[in-house]
Amino acid sequence: MERVGMKAIAREDRGLPARIAGDIGRRITLGELKVGDTLPKEADMLATLGVSRTTLREALKILSTKGFIEAKPRLGTRVRAAEHWNTLDPVVLSWQSDAEDQATLAEELFELRLSIEPLAARLAARRGSAAEHAEIRAAFARMAEGGARVEDAIEADIAFHLNIFQSAHNRFLLPVASVIRAALSISIPKTMAATGGFGQSLAQHEAILVAIEERDEDKAFERAAALIASTYKRNFAS
């Protein structure tokens, strides 16, 4: 397999292994580095990047941990296929921010949200404390403020959903919250631009909140599913 070159890293970033890992990770997600490509030898990368051996090795360790590369004796360090990537990692999501298939990525994130978030609402109704439910209500109140800046309203909406995940008290759902944040960051601005605000979704958010506060698990599940399904239709229906 032909060896591929590396882009130079800005000198002010050379002490940051994460910056190097991010540069390589983004090149992999963009297809500039393809599956099976071999990274240059360590000496060549050190000369190109202008960093210490320790920094480079830490950067490569980050990429390896996230499933992007694999080092084998006599074969070198090779790029791995996408099925090995830790796609739920928020860092990996950020590396895909420039990928060409942004619409597909956004839809896939939404599909995950549609399958997971109603369960989180059900569990929040069952397990959430009164204080945690109050946090969800506080986020909703910020969403509903008529004079709120768009940026503040978006952050309030994101907080509303993430607080539900916190209230669910399921350790395996918490890592998914970063994916939910990414999906919301994509969908909320589109929804607000199309409707001029939260519109109908504000009432749907309140319905979820009330069901959670009343500890009605079935209604919390159904209302969360209804909100996400309607938002999905607005954003992705052909």
N, C-alpha and C positions, 0 to 999 in steps of 0.2 A: 504494500500500500504506500502510495506517495506520501512523503512527509509534508506537513503544511507549515507555513510561517506564522508568526504571531505579530499582532499589532503592538506598537510601543505603548507603554503606560506612562501617563504624565508623571514627571518626577516627584511632584508634591504628593502623589498617591503611593509612592513606592514602598512605604512602610506599612501598607494596609493589604494583608493577604486577601481579605474579602473583596477588595477592589479588583485584584488580579483574577480571583476566582470568578467574579461577576463578568469581567470582560470575556473570559474564555467561555463561561456558561452561556452568555448571550450569543456568542458566535456559534455555539453548538445549536441553540434553539433556532437561530436564523438559518441554519444549514450551511454556514460557511465552513464549519468543521463537521464532517459527515461521519456517520456510524462506521467504525472500523478505521478511521484515520488515526495515524500515530502522531502524538505530539512530538515536537523536536526534543533532542537530547537535552539533558539538564544544563550542560555547559552552554549550549546555544541559547536556551531560554534565559539563562542568567545574563548573557551578553546583550540580548535583545531588550530585556525588561529593565536591566540596571538595578536589580534588587539582590538582597542577600540570599544565600542558599536556604537559610531557615525560613525566610519569608515565602520563597517559592514553594518550599515543601509544605508549608502550612496552607497555602492557596490550593495546591493540588490535593491536600487532604480534605479540604472543604468540598471540592468537586467530587472526590471519591465517595465521601460520606453521603452526598446527595444523589449518588448513582450515575454521575455524568461520565466518569472515566474509570478505567480499571488498568492496573499495572500488572504485567506478567513477565516473569524472567525470560530473557532473550527475545521477547516480543515487543517490549516497550510499553508505553502508556497509551492506551487506545480509547477512543470515544465509544461510549455505550449507547445502545438503542433507547428510545424514549420510554419503553416499558419498564426500564430500570430506574427512571428518575423518581425522586421523592416529590411528586407533583403537589402534595398537600402542604409542602413547605412554603411559607410566604416568600422566602428568598428566591426559591425556584420560580414562583409565580412572577416575581419582579423581573427575573431574567427573560421571561417570555413577553414582556411589555412591548417589545418592538417586533414581535413575530408577525408574519404576514396574515396569519389566520386568526386575527383578533375577534372577528364575528363568531367564528366557530368556538374559540376559547371561551368567549363570554357565554355562549349558549350552553356549553358543557358545564361551566361553573353553575349556571342557573339550574340545570338538570340535577346537579348534586344538591343544590339548595332545596329544590322541590321535594326531594326524597328524604332529606334530613331534618329540615327546619320544623315541619309539623310535629315530628317526634319530640324535638326540643321543647316546643310549646306545651305538649302534653306533660312532659316531665317537669317543666317549670310550674305548671298548675299543681302537680302532685307534691313536689319536693321543695319548691322555692320558699324561702322565709318571707315574712311580712316585710322586712327591710329590703329584701331583694325585689319583691314585687313593687315596692315604693320606688326603687331605682328605675324600673321599667316605666312606671307612671311618670316619673320626672322627665325621662327622655321623651315620652309622648307629649308632655306639656311643652317642652322646648320645640318639638316639631310643629305644634299647633299655634305657636306664637305668630300672630299676623305680621309683626314688623321684623321678624328674624331675618338675618342675612341668609342668602341661599346657602353659603358654605356652612353656616351654623345649623341650618335646617337639615342639610345632608348629614352632618356629623351626628345630629340628634337621632335621625332615622337609623343610622348605623348602630348607634349606642343602644337604641331600642331593641334591635335584633340580637346584638351581642350580649346584652343583659339577660335576655331569655336563655341563651346558651349557658351563661353563668348560673342561672337559677335552676337549670336542669340537673346539676350535680352529677354529671356523667363524665368521668375523666377521659373517655374515648371520644366524646363529642367536642371537647375543648379545642383539640388541634384543628378541627374542621372550621372553627370560628374564623381563622385567618382567611380561609377560602370564602366564607360567607362575606367577610369584609370586602374581599376583592370583587365578588359578584355584585354587591351593593354599590360599590364605588363606580362600577360600570353602568348599572341599571338606573340608579336613582337620578343622576343628572339627565339621562335620556327621558325618563318619565316626567320630570319636572319641566323639561324643555317642551315636551309634547303637550302637556296639560296646563302649564303655567303655574304649577304648584302641586301639592299632593292630591288635590281633588278627592275623588272617591276613596282613594287608598287611605286617607286619614281616618275615615269612618271604619274602614276595615282594620286598621291598626288598633283603634279603640275597642273594637269588638274582640280582638285577640286579648287585649289587656284585661277587659272585664271578665272574660272567661277564665283567665289565669288567676285573677284576684278572687273569683268565686270558686276556684279550685274545681272547675268543671273540665275534666281532662278531655272528654270527647269533643266538646265545643271548642276548646283551645286548639286541638288538632285540626278540626274541620275548618275553623276560621283562618288558621295559618295557611292551610292548604289552599283555601279559596283566594287569599291575598296573593300568594306566590303564583298560582295558576293564572290569575288575571294579569299580573305584572308580566309574566312570561309571554302571554298572548299579545300584550301591547308591544313588547320588545322584539319578539321573534316570529310571530305568526306571519305567514306569507300572504 
